[in-house]
Amino acid sequence: MNSNSSPNLNCVYNTLSFIADHYDQPIAVKQLEEVSHYSYRNIQRIFKYTCGETIGAYQQRLRVENAYKLMLYTRESITSIALTVGFANLASFSKAFKQHFNCSPKEAKSNKTRLFSEADITPVESGVVLQPEIIYLPAVNVYYESAFLSYDNGGIEKLWQRFMRNGFSGKDITYYGVIADEPLITQELNCRYDACSSVQARGRELPSKMILGARYAQFMHTGTYETIEETYKHIYSGWMLESALEFAHTPVIEKYIRHADNTSAEADQVTAILLPLL
Protein backbone atom coordinates (compact mmCIF):
# COMPACT_ATOMS: atom_id res chain seq x y z
CA MET A 1 0.00 0.00 0.00
CA ASN A 2 1.13 3.58 -0.65
CA SER A 3 2.64 4.84 2.63
CA ASN A 4 1.00 8.23 2.17
CA SER A 5 -2.51 6.85 1.76
CA SER A 6 -5.22 6.47 4.35
CA PRO A 7 -5.69 3.10 6.08
CA ASN A 8 -9.30 3.34 4.89
CA LEU A 9 -8.12 2.60 1.36
CA ASN A 10 -6.69 -0.83 2.28
CA CYS A 11 -9.64 -2.52 0.58
CA VAL A 12 -8.92 -0.66 -2.68
CA TYR A 13 -5.19 -1.38 -2.68
CA ASN A 14 -5.87 -5.05 -1.92
CA THR A 15 -8.27 -5.16 -4.85
CA LEU A 16 -5.83 -3.38 -7.16
CA SER A 17 -3.06 -5.80 -6.21
CA PHE A 18 -5.27 -8.84 -6.70
CA ILE A 19 -6.40 -7.71 -10.16
CA ALA A 20 -2.81 -6.91 -11.18
CA ASP A 21 -1.73 -10.42 -10.12
CA HIS A 22 -4.65 -12.13 -11.89
CA TYR A 23 -5.43 -9.78 -14.80
CA ASP A 24 -5.00 -12.61 -17.33
CA GLN A 25 -7.57 -14.86 -15.62
CA PRO A 26 -11.33 -14.70 -15.10
CA ILE A 27 -11.93 -13.04 -11.72
CA ALA A 28 -14.94 -14.19 -9.75
CA VAL A 29 -17.17 -11.90 -7.73
CA LYS A 30 -16.54 -14.04 -4.64
CA GLN A 31 -12.77 -13.54 -4.98
CA LEU A 32 -13.15 -9.75 -5.01
CA GLU A 33 -15.42 -9.88 -1.98
CA GLU A 34 -12.90 -11.98 -0.06
CA VAL A 35 -9.99 -9.70 -0.97
CA SER A 36 -11.77 -6.41 -0.28
CA HIS A 37 -14.05 -7.52 2.59
CA TYR A 38 -16.94 -5.69 0.90
CA SER A 39 -19.89 -7.00 -1.05
CA TYR A 40 -19.40 -6.84 -4.80
CA ARG A 41 -21.96 -4.06 -5.14
CA ASN A 42 -19.99 -1.93 -2.71
CA ILE A 43 -16.44 -2.71 -3.82
CA GLN A 44 -17.24 -2.03 -7.46
CA ARG A 45 -18.63 1.39 -6.51
CA ILE A 46 -15.82 2.14 -4.03
CA PHE A 47 -13.30 1.20 -6.74
CA LYS A 48 -15.04 3.34 -9.36
CA TYR A 49 -15.25 6.44 -7.19
CA THR A 50 -11.76 6.19 -5.64
CA CYS A 51 -9.87 5.09 -8.78
CA GLY A 52 -11.85 6.78 -11.53
CA GLU A 53 -12.50 3.60 -13.54
CA THR A 54 -14.38 0.37 -13.03
CA ILE A 55 -12.82 -2.93 -12.02
CA GLY A 56 -13.55 -4.33 -15.48
CA ALA A 57 -11.97 -1.34 -17.25
CA TYR A 58 -8.84 -1.64 -15.09
CA GLN A 59 -8.49 -5.36 -15.80
CA GLN A 60 -8.92 -4.82 -19.54
CA ARG A 61 -6.38 -1.98 -19.52
CA LEU A 62 -3.85 -4.27 -17.85
CA ARG A 63 -4.53 -6.92 -20.48
CA VAL A 64 -4.02 -4.70 -23.52
CA GLU A 65 -1.03 -2.86 -22.05
CA ASN A 66 0.71 -6.12 -21.12
CA ALA A 67 -0.15 -7.49 -24.55
CA TYR A 68 1.53 -4.50 -26.16
CA LYS A 69 4.70 -5.10 -24.13
CA LEU A 70 4.76 -8.69 -25.39
CA MET A 71 4.25 -7.47 -28.94
CA LEU A 72 7.21 -5.12 -28.62
CA TYR A 73 9.64 -7.37 -26.82
CA THR A 74 8.86 -10.95 -27.91
CA ARG A 75 8.48 -12.85 -31.15
CA GLU A 76 5.11 -14.34 -30.16
CA SER A 77 2.24 -14.06 -32.64
CA ILE A 78 -0.58 -11.62 -31.96
CA THR A 79 -3.02 -14.51 -31.55
CA SER A 80 -0.78 -16.22 -29.00
CA ILE A 81 -0.33 -12.98 -27.08
CA ALA A 82 -4.09 -12.34 -27.04
CA LEU A 83 -4.68 -15.73 -25.42
CA THR A 84 -1.75 -15.27 -23.02
CA VAL A 85 -3.17 -12.06 -21.53
CA GLY A 86 -6.63 -13.54 -21.08
CA PHE A 87 -8.71 -12.77 -24.16
CA ALA A 88 -10.94 -15.54 -25.48
CA ASN A 89 -9.96 -14.96 -29.10
CA LEU A 90 -8.16 -12.63 -31.50
CA ALA A 91 -11.33 -10.73 -32.43
CA SER A 92 -12.14 -9.67 -28.86
CA PHE A 93 -8.49 -8.71 -28.29
CA SER A 94 -8.32 -6.63 -31.48
CA LYS A 95 -11.49 -4.77 -30.57
CA ALA A 96 -10.28 -3.98 -27.03
CA PHE A 97 -6.82 -3.00 -28.26
CA LYS A 98 -8.18 -0.60 -30.86
CA GLN A 99 -10.57 0.97 -28.33
CA HIS A 100 -7.67 1.57 -25.95
CA PHE A 101 -4.84 2.58 -28.31
CA ASN A 102 -6.83 3.82 -31.32
CA CYS A 103 -4.97 1.51 -33.70
CA SER A 104 -5.02 -2.20 -34.50
CA PRO A 105 -2.59 -4.67 -32.89
CA LYS A 106 -1.05 -5.31 -36.32
CA GLU A 107 -0.38 -1.60 -36.87
CA ALA A 108 1.10 -1.24 -33.39
CA LYS A 109 3.36 -4.26 -33.84
CA SER A 110 4.58 -3.03 -37.24
CA ASN A 111 5.27 0.53 -36.09
CA LYS A 112 6.74 -0.46 -32.71
CA THR A 113 5.79 2.96 -31.41
CA ARG A 114 5.50 3.37 -27.66
CA LEU A 115 1.80 4.04 -27.27
CA PHE A 116 1.58 4.53 -23.55
CA SER A 117 3.51 5.54 -20.46
CA GLU A 118 2.81 3.36 -17.47
CA ALA A 119 1.10 5.02 -14.54
CA ASP A 120 -0.13 3.35 -11.39
CA ILE A 121 -3.60 4.12 -10.12
CA THR A 122 -3.56 6.08 -6.88
CA PRO A 123 -6.95 5.79 -5.15
CA VAL A 124 -8.23 9.06 -3.72
CA GLU A 125 -10.62 9.52 -0.83
CA SER A 126 -13.31 12.17 -0.89
CA GLY A 127 -12.57 15.21 1.23
CA VAL A 128 -16.27 15.66 2.01
CA VAL A 129 -17.63 13.91 5.10
CA LEU A 130 -21.31 13.04 4.83
CA GLN A 131 -23.43 12.04 7.81
CA PRO A 132 -26.46 9.90 6.95
CA GLU A 133 -29.58 9.40 8.98
CA ILE A 134 -30.35 5.78 9.86
CA ILE A 135 -34.01 5.19 9.03
CA TYR A 136 -36.50 2.39 8.60
CA LEU A 137 -38.31 2.48 5.26
CA PRO A 138 -41.67 0.70 5.56
CA ALA A 139 -42.65 -1.77 2.86
CA VAL A 140 -44.33 -0.12 -0.10
CA ASN A 141 -46.08 -1.51 -3.17
CA VAL A 142 -44.89 0.13 -6.39
CA TYR A 143 -45.67 0.00 -10.10
CA TYR A 144 -42.60 -0.02 -12.26
CA GLU A 145 -40.75 -0.21 -15.56
CA SER A 146 -37.22 -1.65 -15.82
CA ALA A 147 -34.15 -1.03 -17.95
CA PHE A 148 -30.61 -2.40 -17.93
CA LEU A 149 -28.17 0.44 -18.46
CA SER A 150 -24.98 2.20 -17.45
CA TYR A 151 -25.77 4.15 -14.30
CA ASP A 152 -23.73 7.23 -15.15
CA ASN A 153 -25.27 8.06 -18.53
CA GLY A 154 -28.54 9.53 -19.77
CA GLY A 155 -30.33 6.18 -19.85
CA ILE A 156 -32.09 6.79 -16.54
CA GLU A 157 -33.43 10.13 -17.71
CA LYS A 158 -34.75 8.54 -20.91
CA LEU A 159 -36.40 5.76 -18.91
CA TRP A 160 -38.15 8.32 -16.71
CA GLN A 161 -39.34 10.31 -19.73
CA ARG A 162 -40.87 7.12 -21.12
CA PHE A 163 -42.24 6.09 -17.73
CA MET A 164 -43.96 9.42 -17.06
CA ARG A 165 -45.77 9.28 -20.41
CA ASN A 166 -47.90 6.53 -18.86
CA GLY A 167 -49.67 9.23 -16.83
CA PHE A 168 -49.99 9.29 -13.03
CA SER A 169 -52.55 11.23 -11.02
CA GLY A 170 -53.11 11.91 -7.33
CA LYS A 171 -51.80 14.17 -4.59
CA ASP A 172 -49.64 11.73 -2.68
CA ILE A 173 -47.63 10.00 -5.40
CA THR A 174 -44.11 8.98 -4.44
CA TYR A 175 -41.51 8.07 -7.06
CA TYR A 176 -38.58 5.72 -6.43
CA GLY A 177 -35.59 4.42 -8.34
CA VAL A 178 -34.46 0.90 -7.46
CA ILE A 179 -30.83 0.24 -8.43
CA ALA A 180 -29.68 -3.38 -8.60
CA ASP A 181 -26.06 -3.54 -9.77
CA GLU A 182 -25.23 -6.27 -12.24
CA PRO A 183 -22.83 -8.77 -10.60
CA LEU A 184 -20.38 -8.83 -13.53
CA ILE A 185 -16.90 -7.39 -13.88
CA THR A 186 -17.54 -5.00 -16.75
CA GLN A 187 -16.12 -1.75 -18.12
CA GLU A 188 -19.29 0.14 -17.23
CA LEU A 189 -21.02 0.50 -13.88
CA ASN A 190 -24.07 -1.37 -15.14
CA CYS A 191 -27.29 -1.84 -13.25
CA ARG A 192 -30.87 -2.90 -13.58
CA TYR A 193 -32.82 0.23 -12.78
CA ASP A 194 -36.54 0.25 -11.94
CA ALA A 195 -38.48 3.50 -12.30
CA CYS A 196 -41.29 3.17 -9.73
CA SER A 197 -44.48 4.95 -8.75
CA SER A 198 -46.60 4.40 -5.65
CA VAL A 199 -49.78 4.57 -7.80
CA GLN A 200 -50.84 2.70 -10.93
CA ALA A 201 -50.53 4.48 -14.27
CA ARG A 202 -53.55 5.77 -16.15
CA GLY A 203 -52.26 4.97 -19.63
CA ARG A 204 -51.48 1.27 -19.18
CA GLU A 205 -51.31 -1.35 -16.49
CA LEU A 206 -47.78 -1.56 -15.11
CA PRO A 207 -46.44 -4.59 -13.23
CA SER A 208 -46.22 -4.23 -9.47
CA LYS A 209 -43.84 -5.42 -6.76
CA MET A 210 -42.99 -4.72 -3.13
CA ILE A 211 -40.07 -2.69 -1.91
CA LEU A 212 -39.55 -4.58 1.32
CA GLY A 213 -39.28 -2.72 4.60
CA ALA A 214 -35.68 -2.39 5.81
CA ARG A 215 -33.09 -0.23 7.57
CA TYR A 216 -31.18 2.22 5.42
CA ALA A 217 -28.44 4.81 5.72
CA GLN A 218 -30.18 7.82 4.16
CA PHE A 219 -28.18 10.53 2.40
CA MET A 220 -29.83 13.65 1.01
CA HIS A 221 -28.81 14.97 -2.40
CA THR A 222 -29.91 18.56 -3.07
CA GLY A 223 -30.09 19.99 -6.57
CA THR A 224 -30.56 18.60 -10.04
CA TYR A 225 -30.27 14.86 -10.63
CA GLU A 226 -27.47 15.56 -13.10
CA THR A 227 -25.10 16.17 -10.16
CA ILE A 228 -26.08 13.12 -8.08
CA GLU A 229 -22.85 11.33 -9.10
CA GLU A 230 -20.94 13.78 -6.88
CA THR A 231 -22.98 12.72 -3.86
CA TYR A 232 -22.37 9.05 -4.68
CA LYS A 233 -18.66 9.83 -4.91
CA HIS A 234 -18.68 11.28 -1.40
CA ILE A 235 -20.58 8.23 -0.12
CA TYR A 236 -18.46 5.51 -1.71
CA SER A 237 -15.02 7.17 -1.60
CA GLY A 238 -15.54 8.77 1.80
CA TRP A 239 -18.21 7.79 4.26
CA MET A 240 -18.35 4.08 3.40
CA LEU A 241 -14.60 3.63 3.87
CA GLU A 242 -14.94 4.81 7.48
CA SER A 243 -18.29 3.27 8.35
CA ALA A 244 -18.54 0.33 10.76
CA LEU A 245 -22.05 -0.52 9.58
CA GLU A 246 -22.83 -3.80 7.81
CA PHE A 247 -24.46 -3.46 4.41
CA ALA A 248 -27.16 -5.67 2.94
CA HIS A 249 -27.05 -7.13 -0.57
CA THR A 250 -30.43 -5.64 -1.50
CA PRO A 251 -30.67 -2.77 -4.03
CA VAL A 252 -29.95 0.88 -3.37
CA ILE A 253 -33.14 2.96 -3.34
CA GLU A 254 -33.52 6.52 -4.55
CA LYS A 255 -36.60 8.35 -3.29
CA TYR A 256 -37.46 11.48 -5.26
CA ILE A 257 -38.82 13.90 -2.67
CA ARG A 258 -38.78 17.13 -4.66
CA HIS A 259 -38.36 16.76 -8.40
CA ALA A 260 -39.18 18.43 -11.71
CA ASP A 261 -42.91 17.60 -11.39
CA ASN A 262 -43.40 19.21 -7.97
CA THR A 263 -40.86 22.05 -7.84
CA SER A 264 -39.95 24.63 -10.45
CA ALA A 265 -36.38 25.33 -9.29
CA GLU A 266 -33.62 22.78 -9.92
CA ALA A 267 -31.79 24.01 -6.81
CA ASP A 268 -34.78 22.95 -4.70
CA GLN A 269 -34.85 19.35 -5.94
CA VAL A 270 -34.16 16.73 -3.27
CA THR A 271 -33.34 13.04 -3.68
CA ALA A 272 -32.92 10.63 -0.77
CA ILE A 273 -30.25 7.98 -1.44
CA LEU A 274 -30.91 4.91 0.70
CA LEU A 275 -28.15 2.33 1.24
CA PRO A 276 -29.52 -0.94 2.67
CA LEU A 277 -28.21 -2.11 6.06
CA LEU A 278 -28.29 -5.46 7.83
C-alpha positions as CSV (number, residue, x, y, z in Angstrom):
1,M,0.0,0.0,0.0
2,N,1.1,3.6,-0.7
3,S,2.6,4.8,2.6
4,N,1.0,8.2,2.2
5,S,-2.5,6.9,1.8
6,S,-5.2,6.5,4.4
7,P,-5.7,3.1,6.1
8,N,-9.3,3.3,4.9
9,L,-8.1,2.6,1.4
10,N,-6.7,-0.8,2.3
11,C,-9.6,-2.5,0.6
12,V,-8.9,-0.7,-2.7
13,Y,-5.2,-1.4,-2.7
14,N,-5.9,-5.1,-1.9
15,T,-8.3,-5.2,-4.8
16,L,-5.8,-3.4,-7.2
17,S,-3.1,-5.8,-6.2
18,F,-5.3,-8.8,-6.7
19,I,-6.4,-7.7,-10.2
20,A,-2.8,-6.9,-11.2
21,D,-1.7,-10.4,-10.1
22,H,-4.6,-12.1,-11.9
23,Y,-5.4,-9.8,-14.8
24,D,-5.0,-12.6,-17.3
25,Q,-7.6,-14.9,-15.6
26,P,-11.3,-14.7,-15.1
27,I,-11.9,-13.0,-11.7
28,A,-14.9,-14.2,-9.8
29,V,-17.2,-11.9,-7.7
30,K,-16.5,-14.0,-4.6
31,Q,-12.8,-13.5,-5.0
32,L,-13.2,-9.8,-5.0
33,E,-15.4,-9.9,-2.0
34,E,-12.9,-12.0,-0.1
35,V,-10.0,-9.7,-1.0
36,S,-11.8,-6.4,-0.3
37,H,-14.0,-7.5,2.6
38,Y,-16.9,-5.7,0.9
39,S,-19.9,-7.0,-1.1
40,Y,-19.4,-6.8,-4.8
41,R,-22.0,-4.1,-5.1
42,N,-20.0,-1.9,-2.7
43,I,-16.4,-2.7,-3.8
44,Q,-17.2,-2.0,-7.5
45,R,-18.6,1.4,-6.5
46,I,-15.8,2.1,-4.0
47,F,-13.3,1.2,-6.7
48,K,-15.0,3.3,-9.4
49,Y,-15.2,6.4,-7.2
50,T,-11.8,6.2,-5.6
51,C,-9.9,5.1,-8.8
52,G,-11.9,6.8,-11.5
53,E,-12.5,3.6,-13.5
54,T,-14.4,0.4,-13.0
55,I,-12.8,-2.9,-12.0
56,G,-13.5,-4.3,-15.5
57,A,-12.0,-1.3,-17.3
58,Y,-8.8,-1.6,-15.1
59,Q,-8.5,-5.4,-15.8
60,Q,-8.9,-4.8,-19.5
61,R,-6.4,-2.0,-19.5
62,L,-3.9,-4.3,-17.8
63,R,-4.5,-6.9,-20.5
64,V,-4.0,-4.7,-23.5
65,E,-1.0,-2.9,-22.0
66,N,0.7,-6.1,-21.1
67,A,-0.2,-7.5,-24.6
68,Y,1.5,-4.5,-26.2
69,K,4.7,-5.1,-24.1
70,L,4.8,-8.7,-25.4
71,M,4.3,-7.5,-28.9
72,L,7.2,-5.1,-28.6
73,Y,9.6,-7.4,-26.8
74,T,8.9,-10.9,-27.9
75,R,8.5,-12.8,-31.2
76,E,5.1,-14.3,-30.2
77,S,2.2,-14.1,-32.6
78,I,-0.6,-11.6,-32.0
79,T,-3.0,-14.5,-31.6
80,S,-0.8,-16.2,-29.0
81,I,-0.3,-13.0,-27.1
82,A,-4.1,-12.3,-27.0
83,L,-4.7,-15.7,-25.4
84,T,-1.8,-15.3,-23.0
85,V,-3.2,-12.1,-21.5
86,G,-6.6,-13.5,-21.1
87,F,-8.7,-12.8,-24.2
88,A,-10.9,-15.5,-25.5
89,N,-10.0,-15.0,-29.1
90,L,-8.2,-12.6,-31.5
91,A,-11.3,-10.7,-32.4
92,S,-12.1,-9.7,-28.9
93,F,-8.5,-8.7,-28.3
94,S,-8.3,-6.6,-31.5
95,K,-11.5,-4.8,-30.6
96,A,-10.3,-4.0,-27.0
97,F,-6.8,-3.0,-28.3
98,K,-8.2,-0.6,-30.9
99,Q,-10.6,1.0,-28.3
100,H,-7.7,1.6,-26.0
101,F,-4.8,2.6,-28.3
102,N,-6.8,3.8,-31.3
103,C,-5.0,1.5,-33.7
104,S,-5.0,-2.2,-34.5
105,P,-2.6,-4.7,-32.9
106,K,-1.1,-5.3,-36.3
107,E,-0.4,-1.6,-36.9
108,A,1.1,-1.2,-33.4
109,K,3.4,-4.3,-33.8
110,S,4.6,-3.0,-37.2
111,N,5.3,0.5,-36.1
112,K,6.7,-0.5,-32.7
113,T,5.8,3.0,-31.4
114,R,5.5,3.4,-27.7
115,L,1.8,4.0,-27.3
116,F,1.6,4.5,-23.5
117,S,3.5,5.5,-20.5
118,E,2.8,3.4,-17.5
119,A,1.1,5.0,-14.5
120,D,-0.1,3.3,-11.4
121,I,-3.6,4.1,-10.1
122,T,-3.6,6.1,-6.9
123,P,-6.9,5.8,-5.2
124,V,-8.2,9.1,-3.7
125,E,-10.6,9.5,-0.8
126,S,-13.3,12.2,-0.9
127,G,-12.6,15.2,1.2
128,V,-16.3,15.7,2.0
129,V,-17.6,13.9,5.1
130,L,-21.3,13.0,4.8
131,Q,-23.4,12.0,7.8
132,P,-26.5,9.9,6.9
133,E,-29.6,9.4,9.0
134,I,-30.3,5.8,9.9
135,I,-34.0,5.2,9.0
136,Y,-36.5,2.4,8.6
137,L,-38.3,2.5,5.3
138,P,-41.7,0.7,5.6
139,A,-42.7,-1.8,2.9
140,V,-44.3,-0.1,-0.1
141,N,-46.1,-1.5,-3.2
142,V,-44.9,0.1,-6.4
143,Y,-45.7,0.0,-10.1
144,Y,-42.6,0.0,-12.3
145,E,-40.8,-0.2,-15.6
146,S,-37.2,-1.6,-15.8
147,A,-34.2,-1.0,-17.9
148,F,-30.6,-2.4,-17.9
149,L,-28.2,0.4,-18.5
150,S,-25.0,2.2,-17.4
151,Y,-25.8,4.2,-14.3
152,D,-23.7,7.2,-15.1
153,N,-25.3,8.1,-18.5
154,G,-28.5,9.5,-19.8
155,G,-30.3,6.2,-19.8
156,I,-32.1,6.8,-16.5
157,E,-33.4,10.1,-17.7
158,K,-34.7,8.5,-20.9
159,L,-36.4,5.8,-18.9
160,W,-38.2,8.3,-16.7
161,Q,-39.3,10.3,-19.7
162,R,-40.9,7.1,-21.1
163,F,-42.2,6.1,-17.7
164,M,-44.0,9.4,-17.1
165,R,-45.8,9.3,-20.4
166,N,-47.9,6.5,-18.9
167,G,-49.7,9.2,-16.8
168,F,-50.0,9.3,-13.0
169,S,-52.6,11.2,-11.0
170,G,-53.1,11.9,-7.3
171,K,-51.8,14.2,-4.6
172,D,-49.6,11.7,-2.7
173,I,-47.6,10.0,-5.4
174,T,-44.1,9.0,-4.4
175,Y,-41.5,8.1,-7.1
176,Y,-38.6,5.7,-6.4
177,G,-35.6,4.4,-8.3
178,V,-34.5,0.9,-7.5
179,I,-30.8,0.2,-8.4
180,A,-29.7,-3.4,-8.6
181,D,-26.1,-3.5,-9.8
182,E,-25.2,-6.3,-12.2
183,P,-22.8,-8.8,-10.6
184,L,-20.4,-8.8,-13.5
185,I,-16.9,-7.4,-13.9
186,T,-17.5,-5.0,-16.8
187,Q,-16.1,-1.8,-18.1
188,E,-19.3,0.1,-17.2
189,L,-21.0,0.5,-13.9
190,N,-24.1,-1.4,-15.1
191,C,-27.3,-1.8,-13.3
192,R,-30.9,-2.9,-13.6
193,Y,-32.8,0.2,-12.8
194,D,-36.5,0.3,-11.9
195,A,-38.5,3.5,-12.3
196,C,-41.3,3.2,-9.7
197,S,-44.5,4.9,-8.8
198,S,-46.6,4.4,-5.6
199,V,-49.8,4.6,-7.8
200,Q,-50.8,2.7,-10.9
201,A,-50.5,4.5,-14.3
202,R,-53.5,5.8,-16.1
203,G,-52.3,5.0,-19.6
204,R,-51.5,1.3,-19.2
205,E,-51.3,-1.3,-16.5
206,L,-47.8,-1.6,-15.1
207,P,-46.4,-4.6,-13.2
208,S,-46.2,-4.2,-9.5
209,K,-43.8,-5.4,-6.8
210,M,-43.0,-4.7,-3.1
211,I,-40.1,-2.7,-1.9
212,L,-39.5,-4.6,1.3
213,G,-39.3,-2.7,4.6
214,A,-35.7,-2.4,5.8
215,R,-33.1,-0.2,7.6
216,Y,-31.2,2.2,5.4
217,A,-28.4,4.8,5.7
218,Q,-30.2,7.8,4.2
219,F,-28.2,10.5,2.4
220,M,-29.8,13.6,1.0
221,H,-28.8,15.0,-2.4
222,T,-29.9,18.6,-3.1
223,G,-30.1,20.0,-6.6
224,T,-30.6,18.6,-10.0
225,Y,-30.3,14.9,-10.6
226,E,-27.5,15.6,-13.1
227,T,-25.1,16.2,-10.2
228,I,-26.1,13.1,-8.1
229,E,-22.8,11.3,-9.1
230,E,-20.9,13.8,-6.9
231,T,-23.0,12.7,-3.9
232,Y,-22.4,9.0,-4.7
233,K,-18.7,9.8,-4.9
234,H,-18.7,11.3,-1.4
235,I,-20.6,8.2,-0.1
236,Y,-18.5,5.5,-1.7
237,S,-15.0,7.2,-1.6
238,G,-15.5,8.8,1.8
239,W,-18.2,7.8,4.3
240,M,-18.4,4.1,3.4
241,L,-14.6,3.6,3.9
242,E,-14.9,4.8,7.5
243,S,-18.3,3.3,8.3
244,A,-18.5,0.3,10.8
245,L,-22.1,-0.5,9.6
246,E,-22.8,-3.8,7.8
247,F,-24.5,-3.5,4.4
248,A,-27.2,-5.7,2.9
249,H,-27.0,-7.1,-0.6
250,T,-30.4,-5.6,-1.5
251,P,-30.7,-2.8,-4.0
252,V,-29.9,0.9,-3.4
253,I,-33.1,3.0,-3.3
254,E,-33.5,6.5,-4.5
255,K,-36.6,8.3,-3.3
256,Y,-37.5,11.5,-5.3
257,I,-38.8,13.9,-2.7
258,R,-38.8,17.1,-4.7
259,H,-38.4,16.8,-8.4
260,A,-39.2,18.4,-11.7
261,D,-42.9,17.6,-11.4
262,N,-43.4,19.2,-8.0
263,T,-40.9,22.1,-7.8
264,S,-39.9,24.6,-10.5
265,A,-36.4,25.3,-9.3
266,E,-33.6,22.8,-9.9
267,A,-31.8,24.0,-6.8
268,D,-34.8,22.9,-4.7
269,Q,-34.8,19.4,-5.9
270,V,-34.2,16.7,-3.3
271,T,-33.3,13.0,-3.7
272,A,-32.9,10.6,-0.8
273,I,-30.2,8.0,-1.4
274,L,-30.9,4.9,0.7
275,L,-28.1,2.3,1.2
276,P,-29.5,-0.9,2.7
277,L,-28.2,-2.1,6.1
278,L,-28.3,-5.5,7.8
